Amino acid sequence: MLSRDEILKPIWYAFTALDVDCNGKVSKSQLKVLSHNLCTIMKIPHNASALEEHFKDDDEGPVSTQGYMAYLNMFILSKIQANFDFNELNKMCWTLSAPKHISGKHLLISGSETFKVWCIFNFLSEDKYPLHIVTEELEYFLRRLFAAMGWSWNDDRFENYKMQLSAKKKHLNAWELIELIGMGQFTKGINHQTLSMGIHEVYQELVMDVIKQGYMMKKGHKRKNWTERWFELHLNYMSYYVSEDLIEQKGCITLDRNCCVESLPDKDGKKNLFIIKCVEKSFEISASDKKAKQEWIQAIQDCIVRIRQGLSSPHRESRQKRRELRNKMKAEQEMMANRMRKLQLANESKQAQLEALTKEASVRGDLEEQRRLQTQKELLDQYRRDLEQEKMARMQMEEQVVEKANEVEQYWQRMQELEDMHRQLKKALGDERQARDDEEALRKLQARLLQEEANKRLELEQIHRQQQKILSQSQKEKEELERERAEKERALQAAQEQLETLRRQREGAHEEYMAVTKKLERAANKTKNWKHKVSKQEGLLRIIPPGTKSPSKMTNWGQAAFTEKELDELERIWQENKNSSYDGQ
């Protein structure tokens, strides 16, 4: 839950932006608009007549900031809903105040980055108005920014700048801090994208309370499939998105004192598993490696322990400790200065008494000189004793001062050691972040290869479908050829039957031919006998014997329709057609 001081800081900027004359007063009409916007953002029902009722005795015009503060506490801040968006409040107040202070300045950072620096300033600034940031918090912010960018920190450069601030006896306000970052006084030579990423990371950690973030695999509740999500861990909840651009949120895991986190053994081909058990449901998650798994388990367990103990987020607790430490050191320094002033006043009092006694002794006459000298001696002895006592007291005080100085020196040495350890830890975190980036690049390469494999599989499936289509067409063509073969076979069978009929007709014709041949032979024999008889007779005519005839073929088309050669040629053509039909089958 945000404190009232944090909520008042951006509202103070909005009020001062409306204070055009810089006299600490704003008109009622402007305050009505501001109050309506605040109620809308904080999800509070707005009472338009409340402002008029509160300032009914001040109808002449402007209203002071002290009077509006009482109205805020009574009608708005006391009714704040816990679930209102503080970032929307910051954006509204930034929209009112930014144009008045940064318009016309040529900054090296964009508008969104200046807004983030402004929010970081509000988080680190002291709870005193006008708002300012002390040098310790400025150094803390710059160190975190340089660590987020992966750049080394220059102590000498910051010490020189701190000496300049001390000489001016001033602290930075929000606009001076934006100008310090935007003009590149400490970030000269750093790439703009690197600076933007560093500002965003510090903004996420300090302002948005992001304790840990990164990609992990999450098991679904309905389909039980594993999907990669971008997780962000806050103190009271853990949200997850489609990607790190935070555009599409897929869900939120609410953390409370009844939650717990446990490690799981590897299963279903997934490694580095752990489970977050809540009252209503549980969430199974797979980290990228064992180290990331342990870090996530430890971070979530720390959040649950903080919720059970009623503590705030780590960054807010660290900020409070730094403030308490500064207040404690300031109180000790003031106490030491008070004691030194008391000692100085006592010494001056003793000196005054001594001077008074010396004057009194010199005024007395010669007759009382002996007594005066005696008295003076006694007084001098007493004074010496007092001086000795005072000297002893001063020595004791100096010893105490030296002891305190040694304690302070030891404390600063310890702070230096802690800062060295912190830098080493940041360096280790930077190495880890680089390793994580390398791993992320490898994961993206693997994802690209898997995508290419999936595309190739789709191409192969398309080729397979085309082959299936071609095979289906070939099957249809085969069936068509089968039908043609059957028709040709039926035609061939009919031709064979016709040929068989022709063969039988030819055999009948051959038998008739043989019978006719025998008749001709008998006739020839008769003619030969007749010839022999006639040749014996002189003067008679010589009969010319008939010429030889080649045997003719008989078919169903008639006698001598085909010769033997033509029939052989037809039989050869028929046999070739028969063989070609069998080969086609």
C-alpha positions as CSV (number, residue, x, y, z in Angstrom):
1,M,0.0,0.0,0.0
2,L,1.4,3.4,-1.0
3,S,1.9,5.9,1.8
4,R,0.1,9.2,1.8
5,D,3.4,11.1,1.3
6,E,4.1,9.3,-1.9
7,I,0.7,10.1,-3.3
8,L,1.0,13.8,-2.3
9,K,4.2,14.3,-4.3
10,P,2.8,14.2,-7.8
11,I,-0.3,16.1,-6.6
12,W,2.1,18.9,-5.3
13,Y,3.6,19.1,-8.8
14,A,0.1,19.4,-10.4
15,F,-0.8,22.2,-7.9
16,T,2.4,24.1,-8.5
17,A,1.9,23.8,-12.3
18,L,-1.5,25.5,-11.9
19,D,0.1,28.2,-9.7
20,V,0.9,30.5,-12.7
21,D,1.9,33.5,-10.5
22,C,4.1,31.4,-8.2
23,N,2.4,32.9,-5.1
24,G,1.2,29.6,-3.7
25,K,-2.5,30.0,-4.7
26,V,-4.7,28.5,-7.4
27,S,-8.2,29.5,-8.4
28,K,-11.2,27.4,-7.4
29,S,-12.2,26.5,-10.9
30,Q,-8.8,24.9,-11.6
31,L,-8.9,23.1,-8.2
32,K,-12.4,21.7,-9.1
33,V,-11.0,20.2,-12.4
34,L,-7.9,18.9,-10.6
35,S,-10.1,17.3,-7.8
36,H,-12.4,15.7,-10.4
37,N,-9.4,14.2,-12.2
38,L,-7.9,12.9,-8.9
39,C,-11.2,11.3,-7.9
40,T,-11.6,9.7,-11.3
41,I,-8.1,8.2,-11.2
42,M,-8.3,7.1,-7.6
43,K,-11.8,5.6,-8.2
44,I,-13.5,7.8,-5.6
45,P,-17.0,9.3,-6.0
46,H,-16.5,13.0,-6.6
47,N,-18.6,15.4,-4.6
48,A,-18.6,18.7,-6.6
49,S,-20.2,20.7,-3.8
50,A,-17.6,19.6,-1.2
51,L,-14.9,22.0,-2.5
52,E,-17.3,24.9,-2.4
53,E,-18.5,24.0,1.1
54,H,-14.9,23.6,2.3
55,F,-13.9,27.1,0.9
56,K,-17.1,28.9,1.6
57,D,-15.4,31.6,3.5
58,D,-12.9,32.3,0.7
59,D,-15.1,33.4,-2.2
60,E,-12.8,36.2,-3.5
61,G,-10.6,34.1,-5.6
62,P,-7.5,31.9,-5.2
63,V,-7.1,29.2,-2.6
64,S,-3.8,28.6,-0.8
65,T,-2.0,25.3,-0.8
66,Q,-2.5,24.9,2.9
67,G,-6.3,25.1,2.6
68,Y,-6.3,22.6,-0.4
69,M,-4.2,20.2,1.6
70,A,-6.8,20.0,4.3
71,Y,-9.5,19.4,1.6
72,L,-7.3,16.6,0.1
73,N,-6.9,14.9,3.4
74,M,-10.6,15.1,4.3
75,F,-12.4,14.4,1.0
76,I,-9.9,12.5,-1.2
77,L,-6.9,10.9,0.5
78,S,-9.0,9.4,3.3
79,K,-11.2,7.5,0.7
80,I,-8.4,6.1,-1.5
81,Q,-9.1,2.7,-3.0
82,A,-6.3,0.1,-2.6
83,N,-6.5,-1.0,-6.3
84,F,-6.1,2.4,-8.0
85,D,-3.4,2.8,-10.7
86,F,-0.7,5.0,-9.2
87,N,1.0,5.2,-12.6
88,E,-2.0,6.9,-14.1
89,L,-1.9,9.5,-11.3
90,N,1.8,10.1,-12.1
91,K,1.0,10.5,-15.8
92,M,-1.8,13.0,-15.2
93,C,0.3,15.1,-12.9
94,W,3.3,14.9,-15.2
95,T,1.1,16.1,-18.1
96,L,0.2,19.2,-16.1
97,S,3.7,20.1,-14.8
98,A,6.2,18.9,-17.5
99,P,5.4,21.5,-20.2
100,K,6.1,24.3,-17.8
101,H,9.6,23.2,-16.9
102,I,11.2,21.1,-19.8
103,S,9.6,22.6,-22.9
104,G,12.3,24.2,-25.1
105,K,15.2,22.3,-23.5
106,H,17.2,20.2,-25.9
107,L,17.5,16.9,-23.9
108,L,19.2,13.7,-25.1
109,I,16.4,11.6,-23.7
110,S,12.9,11.1,-24.9
111,G,9.6,12.2,-23.2
112,S,8.9,8.8,-21.7
113,E,12.4,8.6,-20.3
114,T,12.1,12.1,-18.7
115,F,8.8,10.9,-17.1
116,K,10.6,7.8,-15.7
117,V,13.4,10.0,-14.2
118,W,10.7,12.2,-12.7
119,C,9.0,9.2,-11.1
120,I,12.4,8.0,-9.7
121,F,13.1,11.4,-8.3
122,N,9.7,11.4,-6.5
123,F,10.5,7.9,-5.1
124,L,13.9,9.0,-3.7
125,S,13.2,12.6,-2.7
126,E,12.8,13.7,0.9
127,D,9.3,14.2,2.3
128,K,9.8,17.9,2.6
129,Y,8.5,20.7,0.3
130,P,9.7,22.0,-2.0
131,L,10.8,18.5,-3.0
132,H,14.6,17.8,-3.4
133,I,17.0,14.9,-3.5
134,V,20.0,14.6,-1.2
135,T,23.4,13.8,-2.5
136,E,23.3,10.3,-0.9
137,E,20.1,9.4,-2.8
138,L,21.5,11.0,-6.0
139,E,24.6,8.8,-5.7
140,Y,22.4,5.7,-5.1
141,F,20.4,6.4,-8.2
142,L,23.4,7.1,-10.4
143,R,25.1,3.9,-9.2
144,R,22.1,1.8,-10.0
145,L,21.7,3.5,-13.4
146,F,25.4,2.8,-14.3
147,A,25.1,-0.8,-13.0
148,A,21.9,-1.3,-15.1
149,M,23.8,0.0,-18.2
150,G,26.9,-2.2,-17.5
151,W,29.2,0.8,-17.1
152,S,31.8,1.4,-14.4
153,W,31.2,4.0,-11.8
154,N,33.6,7.0,-11.5
155,D,34.0,8.0,-7.8
156,D,36.2,11.0,-8.5
157,R,33.8,12.5,-11.0
158,F,30.9,12.3,-8.6
159,E,33.0,13.7,-5.7
160,N,33.9,16.7,-7.8
161,Y,30.2,17.2,-8.6
162,K,29.2,16.8,-4.9
163,M,31.8,19.4,-3.9
164,Q,30.2,21.8,-6.4
165,L,26.8,21.2,-4.9
166,S,28.2,21.7,-1.4
167,A,29.8,25.0,-2.5
168,K,26.4,26.2,-3.8
169,K,24.7,24.8,-0.6
170,K,21.8,23.4,-2.5
171,H,20.0,20.1,-3.4
172,L,18.7,19.1,-6.8
173,N,15.0,19.3,-7.6
174,A,13.3,17.1,-10.2
175,W,13.9,19.3,-13.2
176,E,17.6,19.7,-12.4
177,L,17.9,16.0,-12.1
178,I,16.2,15.5,-15.5
179,E,18.6,18.1,-17.0
180,L,21.6,16.4,-15.3
181,I,20.7,13.1,-17.0
182,G,19.3,14.6,-20.2
183,M,22.3,16.8,-20.9
184,G,24.7,13.9,-20.5
185,Q,26.9,15.3,-17.7
186,F,27.4,11.8,-16.3
187,T,26.3,9.8,-19.3
188,K,28.4,11.4,-22.0
189,G,29.5,8.8,-24.6
190,I,26.8,6.3,-23.7
191,N,24.6,5.0,-26.4
192,H,21.0,6.4,-26.2
193,Q,19.5,2.9,-26.4
194,T,21.7,1.7,-23.5
195,L,20.8,4.8,-21.4
196,S,17.1,4.2,-22.2
197,M,17.3,0.6,-21.1
198,G,19.1,1.5,-17.9
199,I,16.5,4.2,-17.0
200,H,13.7,1.7,-17.7
201,E,15.3,-1.0,-15.5
202,V,15.8,1.3,-12.6
203,Y,12.2,2.6,-13.1
204,Q,10.9,-1.0,-13.0
205,E,12.8,-1.8,-9.8
206,L,12.2,1.3,-7.8
207,V,8.9,2.8,-9.0
208,M,7.0,-0.3,-10.3
209,D,8.3,-2.5,-7.5
210,V,9.4,-5.3,-9.9
211,I,11.5,-7.6,-7.8
212,K,12.3,-10.1,-10.6
213,Q,11.4,-10.6,-14.2
214,G,12.1,-13.0,-17.1
215,Y,10.8,-15.7,-19.5
216,M,9.6,-19.1,-18.1
217,M,7.4,-21.9,-19.3
218,K,3.9,-22.3,-17.6
219,K,1.6,-25.3,-17.7
220,G,-2.0,-24.5,-18.6
221,H,-4.9,-25.4,-16.4
222,K,-7.3,-26.7,-19.1
223,R,-5.3,-28.0,-22.0
224,K,-2.3,-28.9,-19.9
225,N,0.1,-27.6,-22.5
226,W,3.3,-25.7,-21.8
227,T,3.6,-22.1,-23.0
228,E,6.4,-19.6,-22.7
229,R,5.4,-16.4,-20.8
230,W,7.1,-13.2,-19.5
231,F,6.8,-13.1,-15.7
232,E,7.1,-10.1,-13.4
233,L,7.3,-10.6,-9.6
234,H,5.9,-7.9,-7.3
235,L,5.6,-8.1,-3.5
236,N,1.9,-9.1,-3.5
237,Y,1.4,-10.7,-6.9
238,M,3.1,-12.3,-9.9
239,S,1.8,-11.3,-13.4
240,Y,2.6,-13.0,-16.7
241,Y,2.3,-11.7,-20.2
242,V,2.7,-13.0,-23.8
243,S,6.0,-11.1,-24.2
244,E,8.1,-8.6,-22.4
245,D,6.4,-5.6,-24.1
246,L,3.6,-6.1,-21.5
247,I,0.9,-5.4,-24.0
248,E,-1.2,-8.6,-23.5
249,Q,-1.5,-9.9,-19.9
250,K,-2.5,-13.5,-19.7
251,G,-3.0,-13.8,-15.9
252,C,-1.9,-12.9,-12.4
253,I,-0.9,-15.0,-9.4
254,T,-1.9,-13.4,-6.1
255,L,0.5,-14.0,-3.3
256,D,-0.6,-14.0,0.3
257,R,0.4,-15.5,3.7
258,N,-1.2,-18.8,2.8
259,C,0.9,-19.3,-0.4
260,C,4.0,-21.5,-0.7
261,V,6.5,-22.4,-3.4
262,E,8.1,-25.8,-3.8
263,S,10.6,-27.5,-6.1
264,L,9.3,-30.3,-8.3
265,P,11.2,-33.3,-10.0
266,D,11.6,-33.3,-13.8
267,K,8.6,-34.8,-15.6
268,D,6.8,-34.8,-19.0
269,G,10.1,-33.9,-20.6
270,K,10.3,-30.6,-18.6
271,K,13.2,-29.7,-16.3
272,N,13.8,-27.2,-13.5
273,L,10.2,-27.3,-12.4
274,F,8.6,-25.6,-9.3
275,I,5.1,-25.1,-8.2
276,I,3.3,-22.1,-6.5
277,K,0.5,-23.3,-4.3
278,C,-2.3,-20.8,-3.6
279,V,-5.6,-21.3,-1.8
280,E,-7.7,-21.6,-5.0
281,K,-5.3,-23.2,-7.5
282,S,-1.6,-24.1,-8.1
283,F,0.7,-23.1,-10.9
284,E,3.4,-25.3,-12.4
285,I,6.3,-23.4,-13.9
286,S,9.6,-24.5,-15.7
287,A,12.6,-22.2,-15.4
288,S,15.4,-22.0,-18.0
289,D,18.1,-23.6,-15.8
290,K,18.8,-24.7,-12.2
291,K,20.2,-21.3,-11.2
292,A,17.2,-19.4,-12.5
293,K,14.9,-21.9,-10.8
294,Q,16.6,-21.4,-7.4
295,E,16.6,-17.6,-7.8
296,W,12.8,-17.5,-8.6
297,I,12.0,-19.9,-5.7
298,Q,14.1,-17.7,-3.3
299,A,12.5,-14.4,-4.6
300,I,8.9,-15.7,-4.3
301,Q,9.6,-17.2,-0.9
302,D,11.1,-13.8,0.3
303,C,7.9,-12.1,-0.9
304,I,5.7,-14.5,1.0
305,V,7.8,-14.1,4.2
306,R,7.6,-10.3,3.8
307,I,3.8,-10.5,3.5
308,R,3.6,-12.7,6.6
309,Q,5.8,-10.2,8.6
310,G,3.9,-7.2,7.2
311,L,7.0,-5.7,5.6
312,S,7.1,-3.5,2.5
313,S,9.0,-4.2,-0.7
314,P,12.8,-4.5,-0.6
315,H,13.4,-1.2,-2.3
316,R,11.1,0.8,-0.1
317,E,12.6,-0.9,3.0
318,S,16.1,0.0,1.8
319,R,15.0,3.6,1.2
320,Q,13.6,3.8,4.7
321,K,16.8,2.4,6.3
322,R,18.9,4.9,4.4
323,R,16.7,7.8,5.6
324,E,16.9,6.5,9.2
325,L,20.7,6.2,9.0
326,R,21.0,9.8,7.7
327,N,18.7,11.1,10.5
328,K,20.7,9.2,13.1
329,M,24.0,10.6,11.8
330,K,22.5,14.0,11.7
331,A,21.2,13.8,15.3
332,E,24.7,12.6,16.5
333,Q,26.4,15.4,14.7
334,E,24.0,18.0,16.2
335,M,24.5,16.5,19.7
336,M,28.3,16.7,19.3
337,A,28.1,20.3,18.1
338,N,25.9,21.2,21.2
339,R,28.4,19.7,23.6
340,M,31.3,21.6,22.0
341,R,29.3,24.8,22.2
342,K,28.6,24.2,26.0
343,L,32.3,23.6,26.6
344,Q,33.2,26.8,24.8
345,L,30.7,28.8,26.8
346,A,32.0,27.4,30.1
347,N,35.6,28.4,29.1
348,E,34.6,31.9,28.2
349,S,32.8,32.2,31.6
350,K,35.9,31.2,33.4
351,Q,38.0,33.7,31.5
352,A,35.6,36.4,32.3
353,Q,35.7,35.5,36.0
354,L,39.5,35.6,35.9
355,E,39.6,39.0,34.3
356,A,37.1,40.3,36.9
357,L,39.2,39.1,39.7
358,T,42.4,40.5,38.2
359,K,40.8,44.0,37.9
360,E,39.4,43.8,41.5
361,A,42.9,42.9,42.8
362,S,44.6,45.8,41.0
363,V,42.2,48.4,42.3
364,R,42.9,47.7,46.0
365,G,45.5,49.7,47.9
366,D,49.0,49.0,48.9
367,L,48.0,48.3,52.4
368,E,46.0,45.3,51.3
369,E,48.6,44.2,48.8
370,Q,49.8,41.2,50.9
371,R,46.3,40.1,51.5
372,R,45.5,40.8,47.9
373,L,48.5,38.8,46.7
374,Q,47.6,36.0,49.1
375,T,44.0,36.1,47.9
376,Q,45.1,36.4,44.4
377,K,47.4,33.4,44.9
378,E,44.6,31.5,46.3
379,L,42.4,32.5,43.5
380,L,45.1,31.7,41.0
381,D,45.6,28.3,42.7
382,Q,41.9,27.8,42.6
383,Y,41.8,28.9,39.0
384,R,44.7,26.6,38.2
385,R,42.8,23.7,39.8
386,D,39.7,24.7,37.9
387,L,41.8,25.0,34.7
388,E,43.3,21.6,35.5
389,Q,39.8,20.1,36.0
390,E,38.6,21.9,32.9
391,K,41.6,20.6,31.0
392,M,40.9,17.1,32.2
393,A,37.3,17.5,31.3
394,R,38.3,18.9,27.9
395,M,40.8,16.0,27.4
396,Q,38.1,13.5,28.3
397,M,35.7,15.3,25.9
398,E,38.4,15.3,23.2
399,E,39.0,11.6,23.8
400,Q,35.3,11.0,23.5
401,V,35.3,13.1,20.3
402,V,38.2,11.1,19.0
403,E,36.5,7.9,20.0
404,K,33.3,9.0,18.2
405,A,35.4,10.1,15.2
406,N,37.0,6.7,15.2
407,E,33.6,5.1,15.3
408,V,32.4,7.3,12.5
409,E,35.6,6.4,10.5
410,Q,35.0,2.7,11.2
411,Y,31.4,3.2,10.2
412,W,32.4,4.8,6.9
413,Q,35.0,2.1,6.3
414,R,32.3,-0.4,6.8
415,M,30.1,1.5,4.4
416,Q,32.9,1.5,1.9
417,E,33.3,-2.2,2.3
418,L,29.6,-2.7,1.9
419,E,29.7,-0.5,-1.2
420,D,32.6,-2.6,-2.6
421,M,30.7,-5.7,-1.9
422,H,27.7,-4.1,-3.6
423,R,29.7,-3.2,-6.6
424,Q,31.1,-6.8,-6.8
425,L,27.6,-8.1,-6.5
426,K,26.5,-5.8,-9.3
427,K,29.3,-7.0,-11.4
428,A,28.4,-10.6,-10.8
429,L,24.8,-9.7,-11.6
430,G,26.0,-8.0,-14.8
431,D,27.9,-11.2,-15.7
432,E,24.8,-13.2,-14.9
433,R,22.6,-10.8,-17.0
434,Q,25.1,-11.2,-19.9
435,A,24.9,-15.0,-19.6
436,R,21.1,-14.7,-19.5
437,D,21.2,-12.5,-22.7
438,D,23.5,-15.1,-24.4
439,E,21.1,-17.8,-23.3
440,E,18.2,-15.8,-24.6
441,A,19.9,-15.4,-28.0
442,L,20.5,-19.1,-28.1
443,R,16.9,-19.7,-27.2
444,K,15.8,-17.4,-30.0
445,L,18.1,-19.2,-32.4
446,Q,16.6,-22.5,-31.4
447,A,13.1,-21.1,-31.8
448,R,14.0,-19.9,-35.3
449,L,15.4,-23.4,-36.2
450,L,12.2,-25.0,-34.9
451,Q,10.2,-22.6,-36.9
452,E,12.2,-23.4,-40.0
453,E,11.7,-27.1,-39.3
454,A,8.0,-26.6,-39.0
455,N,7.9,-24.7,-42.3
456,K,9.9,-27.5,-44.0
457,R,7.4,-30.0,-42.5
458,L,4.5,-28.1,-43.9
459,E,6.2,-28.1,-47.3
460,L,6.7,-31.8,-47.2
461,E,3.1,-32.4,-46.1
462,Q,2.0,-30.2,-49.1
463,I,4.2,-32.3,-51.4
464,H,2.8,-35.5,-49.9
465,R,-0.7,-34.2,-50.6
466,Q,0.2,-33.4,-54.2
467,Q,1.6,-37.0,-54.6
468,Q,-1.5,-38.4,-53.1
469,K,-3.5,-36.4,-55.6
470,I,-1.3,-37.6,-58.5
471,L,-1.7,-41.2,-57.3
472,S,-5.4,-40.8,-57.1
473,Q,-5.4,-39.4,-60.7
474,S,-3.1,-42.3,-61.7
475,Q,-5.6,-44.8,-60.2
476,K,-8.4,-43.2,-62.1
477,E,-6.4,-43.5,-65.3
478,K,-5.6,-47.1,-64.5
479,E,-9.3,-47.9,-64.1
480,E,-9.9,-46.1,-67.4
481,L,-7.2,-48.2,-69.1
482,E,-8.7,-51.3,-67.4
483,R,-12.0,-50.6,-68.9
484,E,-10.4,-50.0,-72.3
485,R,-8.5,-53.3,-71.9
486,A,-11.7,-55.1,-71.1
487,E,-13.4,-53.6,-74.2
488,K,-10.4,-54.5,-76.3
489,E,-10.4,-58.0,-74.9
490,R,-14.1,-58.4,-75.7
491,A,-13.4,-57.0,-79.2
492,L,-10.5,-59.5,-79.4
493,Q,-12.7,-62.4,-78.3
494,A,-15.3,-61.4,-80.9
495,A,-12.5,-61.3,-83.5
496,Q,-11.3,-64.7,-82.4
497,E,-14.8,-66.1,-82.7
498,Q,-15.1,-64.5,-86.1
499,L,-11.7,-65.9,-87.0
500,E,-12.8,-69.4,-85.9
501,T,-15.9,-69.1,-88.0
502,L,-13.7,-68.0,-91.0
503,R,-11.4,-71.0,-90.2
504,R,-14.4,-73.4,-90.3
505,Q,-15.6,-71.8,-93.5
506,R,-12.1,-72.1,-94.9
507,E,-11.9,-75.8,-94.0
508,G,-15.3,-76.4,-95.7
509,A,-14.1,-74.5,-98.7
510,H,-10.9,-76.6,-98.7
511,E,-13.0,-79.8,-98.6
512,E,-15.0,-78.6,-101.5
513,Y,-11.8,-77.7,-103.2
514,M,-10.4,-81.2,-102.7
515,A,-13.6,-82.7,-104.1
516,V,-13.4,-80.4,-107.1
517,T,-9.7,-81.3,-107.5
518,K,-10.5,-85.0,-107.6
519,K,-13.2,-84.3,-110.1
520,L,-10.7,-82.3,-112.2
521,E,-8.1,-85.2,-111.9
522,R,-10.7,-87.6,-113.1
523,A,-11.6,-85.3,-115.9
524,A,-7.9,-84.9,-116.7
525,N,-7.4,-88.6,-116.8
526,K,-10.4,-89.0,-119.1
527,T,-9.0,-86.2,-121.2
528,K,-5.6,-87.9,-121.2
529,N,-7.1,-91.1,-122.3
530,W,-9.1,-89.3,-124.9
531,K,-5.9,-87.5,-126.1
532,H,-4.0,-90.8,-126.4
533,K,-6.8,-92.2,-128.5
534,V,-7.0,-89.2,-130.7
535,S,-3.3,-88.9,-131.2
536,K,-3.3,-92.3,-132.8
537,Q,-5.5,-91.1,-135.5
538,E,-3.9,-89.2,-138.4
539,G,-5.3,-86.0,-139.7
540,L,-7.3,-85.3,-136.8
541,L,-7.2,-82.0,-134.9
542,R,-4.9,-81.9,-131.8
543,I,-6.8,-81.0,-128.7
544,I,-5.1,-78.3,-126.6
545,P,-5.0,-79.5,-123.0
546,P,-6.3,-77.1,-120.4
547,G,-3.7,-75.1,-118.4
548,T,-2.8,-75.8,-114.8
549,K,-4.6,-73.7,-112.2
550,S,-3.3,-72.9,-108.7
551,P,-5.6,-73.9,-105.9
552,S,-7.9,-71.1,-104.8
553,K,-9.1,-70.3,-101.2
554,M,-12.7,-70.3,-100.2
555,T,-13.9,-67.7,-97.7
556,N,-17.3,-66.4,-96.5
557,W,-16.8,-63.6,-99.1
558,G,-16.6,-66.0,-101.9
559,Q,-14.1,-68.1,-103.9
560,A,-10.6,-66.7,-104.4
561,A,-11.4,-63.5,-102.2
562,F,-8.0,-63.8,-100.5
563,T,-4.7,-65.4,-101.5
564,E,-2.6,-67.4,-99.2
565,K,-0.2,-64.5,-98.7
566,E,-2.9,-62.1,-97.8
567,L,-4.3,-64.5,-95.2
568,D,-0.9,-64.9,-93.7
569,E,-0.5,-61.1,-93.5
570,L,-3.9,-60.7,-91.8
571,E,-3.0,-63.4,-89.3
572,R,0.2,-61.7,-88.5
573,I,-1.5,-58.3,-87.9
574,W,-4.1,-60.0,-85.7
575,Q,-1.4,-61.7,-83.6
576,E,0.5,-58.3,-83.1
577,N,-2.7,-56.6,-82.0
578,K,-3.3,-59.5,-79.5
579,N,0.2,-59.2,-78.1
580,S,0.0,-55.4,-77.7
581,S,-3.3,-55.7,-75.8
582,Y,-1.7,-58.1,-73.4
583,D,1.3,-55.8,-72.9
584,G,-1.1,-52.9,-72.1
585,Q,-2.8,-55.0,-69.4
